[in-house]
Amino acid sequence: MSKAIIGRKVGMTQLFAEDGKVIPVTVIEAGPCPVVQVKTVESDGYAALKLGFCEAKEKALSKPDLGQFKKAGVKPCKVLKEVRDMAGYEVGGFVKADIFAAGEHVDVSGVTKGHGYTGVIKRWNQHRLKETHGVGPVHREPGSMGANSSPSRVFKHKKLAGQYGVENVTIQNLEVVRVDVQRNAILVKGAIPGPKGSIVTIKTSVKNG
C-alpha cells in the first residue's frame, strides 16, 4: 500500500551531514490532514482516502463541499484531495507527517511557477538569431517556420512562444532527509515544483518505494 500526504511548500534551506557535506533541502509543511472519506473496492470500485488540508471558514466553501466535511464531522478545509491505495484510516482520523521517515524516497507533485506569455528563448531555451545586417529587426524571434508552398502551414507541436509554467509536475525519487513531527514538517532533498506557499502532494516513490 502506498502512502501520501498533502502539504505546503515553505521554502528551501540547507542541512549539514555528519561528514560536513551540505544538503540542499525543501521544507514542506505536511498535514495534519483529516480523513473526510474512505473509499473501498466493495463500495466504490477502488481504495482511496479523501484528505483535507488547511482549515477554512464555512462561508468560503460551497454547500456541496461543506456538506462533505459536516458528514465526516471534521472542520472545513481549503484543500480537498483524493489519494489512492491508502488503508488503515477511519473518517475523522488524521494523516500526519510521521507517515514518512528519514531515508525514504518520495514523489512530490505540484503546480509550477507561472511565467506568463514568454518567447521561444525563455520557454524552449532556443538561441538568438545572428546580430548581423540583414537579420532583424527582432533577434529573439523563432526564425524560419520551414513552411513554403508545400505544406504551406506550420506543423502542430512546433516549439513557439506561448504560456509558460502553471503545469502539473511531479519530481520523482526524492529522499526524505528529516521529519519534524512537532512542527508538521518534512524536509526533502532537492527542489520541488511550485512557488513558496503552493500546495504539493507527497507520495511513496513509484521507482524506489
C-alpha positions as CSV (number, residue, x, y, z in Angstrom):
1,M,0.0,0.0,0.0
2,S,1.2,3.5,-0.9
3,K,1.4,6.5,1.5
4,A,0.6,10.1,0.7
5,I,0.0,13.4,2.5
6,I,-0.9,17.0,1.4
7,G,1.4,19.8,2.3
8,R,2.5,23.4,1.6
9,K,5.9,24.4,0.3
10,V,7.6,26.7,2.8
11,G,10.9,27.2,1.0
12,M,14.5,26.0,0.7
13,T,17.4,25.8,3.2
14,Q,20.3,23.6,3.8
15,L,21.4,21.0,6.4
16,F,24.9,19.7,7.2
17,A,25.6,15.9,7.2
18,E,27.8,14.3,9.8
19,D,30.7,14.3,7.3
20,G,30.3,18.1,6.8
21,K,28.6,17.9,3.4
22,V,25.9,20.5,2.6
23,I,22.5,19.0,1.8
24,P,20.0,21.3,0.0
25,V,16.5,20.7,1.3
26,T,13.0,21.9,0.7
27,V,10.8,22.4,3.8
28,I,7.2,21.2,3.4
29,E,4.5,21.8,6.0
30,A,2.8,18.4,5.8
31,G,-0.6,17.9,7.4
32,P,-2.2,17.2,9.7
33,C,-4.7,16.1,7.1
34,P,-8.2,15.0,8.3
35,V,-9.7,12.0,6.6
36,V,-13.0,13.2,5.1
37,Q,-14.0,10.0,3.3
38,V,-12.8,6.4,3.0
39,K,-13.4,4.7,-0.4
40,T,-13.3,0.9,-0.7
41,V,-13.2,-1.6,-3.5
42,E,-16.6,-3.0,-2.5
43,S,-18.5,0.3,-2.4
44,D,-16.6,2.5,-4.9
45,G,-14.6,0.1,-7.0
46,Y,-11.2,1.3,-5.8
47,A,-9.4,2.0,-2.5
48,A,-8.7,5.7,-1.6
49,L,-8.8,8.3,1.0
50,K,-10.2,11.8,0.6
51,L,-7.9,14.1,2.7
52,G,-8.3,17.8,3.7
53,F,-5.7,20.4,4.3
54,C,-5.5,23.9,5.7
55,E,-8.6,24.9,7.7
56,A,-11.1,27.4,6.1
57,K,-14.1,29.4,7.2
58,E,-17.5,27.9,6.4
59,K,-18.6,30.9,4.3
60,A,-15.6,30.3,2.0
61,L,-16.9,26.9,0.8
62,S,-19.8,25.9,-1.4
63,K,-22.7,23.9,0.1
64,P,-21.7,20.6,-1.5
65,D,-18.1,20.9,-0.3
66,L,-19.3,22.0,3.2
67,G,-21.7,19.0,3.4
68,Q,-18.8,16.6,3.0
69,F,-17.0,18.0,6.0
70,K,-20.1,18.1,8.1
71,K,-20.9,14.5,7.3
72,A,-17.4,13.4,8.3
73,G,-17.5,15.5,11.4
74,V,-14.3,17.4,10.6
75,K,-13.5,21.1,10.3
76,P,-13.8,22.6,6.8
77,C,-10.6,22.7,4.7
78,K,-9.4,24.8,1.8
79,V,-7.8,21.9,0.0
80,L,-9.6,18.5,-0.6
81,K,-7.7,15.8,-2.5
82,E,-8.1,12.1,-3.1
83,V,-5.1,9.7,-2.7
84,R,-5.3,6.2,-4.0
85,D,-4.4,2.9,-2.3
86,M,-4.2,4.0,1.3
87,A,-5.7,2.0,4.1
88,G,-5.8,1.8,7.8
89,Y,-7.5,5.1,8.5
90,E,-11.1,5.9,9.5
91,V,-13.2,9.0,8.8
92,G,-12.3,11.7,11.3
93,G,-8.7,10.5,11.7
94,F,-5.6,12.4,10.8
95,V,-2.7,11.7,8.4
96,K,0.4,13.3,10.0
97,A,4.0,14.0,8.9
98,D,5.2,10.9,10.7
99,I,3.7,8.8,8.0
100,F,7.1,9.2,6.3
101,A,10.5,8.7,7.9
102,A,14.1,9.9,7.1
103,G,15.7,7.8,4.4
104,E,12.5,7.0,2.5
105,H,12.1,8.1,-1.1
106,V,9.0,10.0,-2.3
107,D,7.5,11.7,-5.3
108,V,6.4,15.3,-4.9
109,S,3.7,16.7,-7.2
110,G,2.8,20.4,-7.6
111,V,2.0,23.2,-10.0
112,T,5.0,25.1,-11.4
113,K,5.5,28.8,-11.2
114,G,3.7,30.9,-13.8
115,H,5.8,33.0,-16.2
116,G,3.0,34.3,-18.4
117,Y,3.4,34.7,-22.2
118,T,7.0,34.1,-23.0
119,G,9.2,33.9,-26.1
120,V,11.0,30.9,-27.5
121,I,14.3,31.7,-25.8
122,K,12.9,31.6,-22.3
123,R,10.3,29.0,-22.9
124,W,12.3,26.5,-25.0
125,N,15.9,27.6,-24.4
126,Q,16.5,28.4,-28.1
127,H,19.3,30.5,-29.5
128,R,19.2,34.1,-30.6
129,L,19.4,35.0,-34.3
130,K,22.6,36.4,-35.6
131,E,23.4,40.0,-34.7
132,T,24.4,40.9,-38.2
133,H,23.0,43.1,-41.0
134,G,20.0,41.5,-42.8
135,V,18.7,39.9,-39.6
136,G,16.1,41.5,-37.6
137,P,14.7,43.9,-36.6
138,V,13.9,41.3,-33.9
139,H,16.7,38.9,-32.9
140,R,14.8,36.9,-30.4
141,E,12.1,35.6,-32.7
142,P,11.8,31.8,-33.6
143,G,13.2,32.3,-37.1
144,S,12.1,30.3,-40.2
145,M,9.0,28.2,-39.8
146,G,10.2,25.8,-42.5
147,A,7.0,26.0,-44.5
148,N,6.9,27.2,-48.2
149,S,4.4,26.3,-50.9
150,S,4.3,22.8,-49.6
151,P,2.9,22.2,-46.9
152,S,2.1,25.9,-46.7
153,R,1.4,25.6,-43.0
154,V,3.1,25.3,-39.6
155,F,3.0,21.8,-38.2
156,K,1.4,21.2,-34.8
157,H,3.6,21.0,-31.7
158,K,6.2,23.3,-33.1
159,K,8.1,25.0,-30.2
160,L,6.9,28.6,-30.4
161,A,6.1,31.4,-28.0
162,G,3.2,31.0,-25.6
163,Q,2.1,30.3,-22.0
164,Y,5.0,29.1,-19.8
165,G,4.5,27.5,-16.5
166,V,1.4,26.6,-14.4
167,E,1.7,22.9,-15.2
168,N,1.3,19.9,-13.0
169,V,4.7,18.4,-12.5
170,T,6.0,15.5,-10.4
171,I,9.6,15.2,-9.2
172,Q,10.4,11.6,-8.6
173,N,12.6,9.7,-6.2
174,L,13.5,12.5,-3.7
175,E,15.0,11.5,-0.4
176,V,13.4,12.4,2.9
177,V,16.2,13.9,5.0
178,R,14.3,14.8,8.2
179,V,10.8,14.6,9.6
180,D,9.8,17.1,12.4
181,V,6.5,15.8,13.9
182,Q,6.3,18.7,16.3
183,R,6.3,21.3,13.5
184,N,4.5,19.1,11.0
185,A,7.5,19.5,8.7
186,I,9.1,17.1,6.1
187,L,12.5,18.1,4.7
188,V,13.1,16.7,1.2
189,K,16.5,16.7,-0.5
190,G,16.5,18.9,-3.6
191,A,13.9,21.2,-5.2
192,I,10.2,20.6,-5.8
193,P,7.8,22.3,-8.2
194,G,5.8,25.5,-7.4
195,P,6.4,28.8,-5.6
196,K,6.6,29.3,-1.9
197,G,3.2,28.7,-0.3
198,S,1.9,26.4,-3.0
199,I,0.1,23.2,-2.3
200,V,2.0,19.9,-3.0
201,T,1.3,16.2,-2.6
202,I,3.9,13.8,-1.2
203,K,3.6,10.2,-2.2
204,T,5.5,7.0,-1.9
205,S,8.0,6.8,-4.8
206,V,7.0,4.6,-7.7
207,K,10.6,3.9,-8.6
208,N,12.1,3.3,-5.1
209,G,9.1,2.9,-2.9
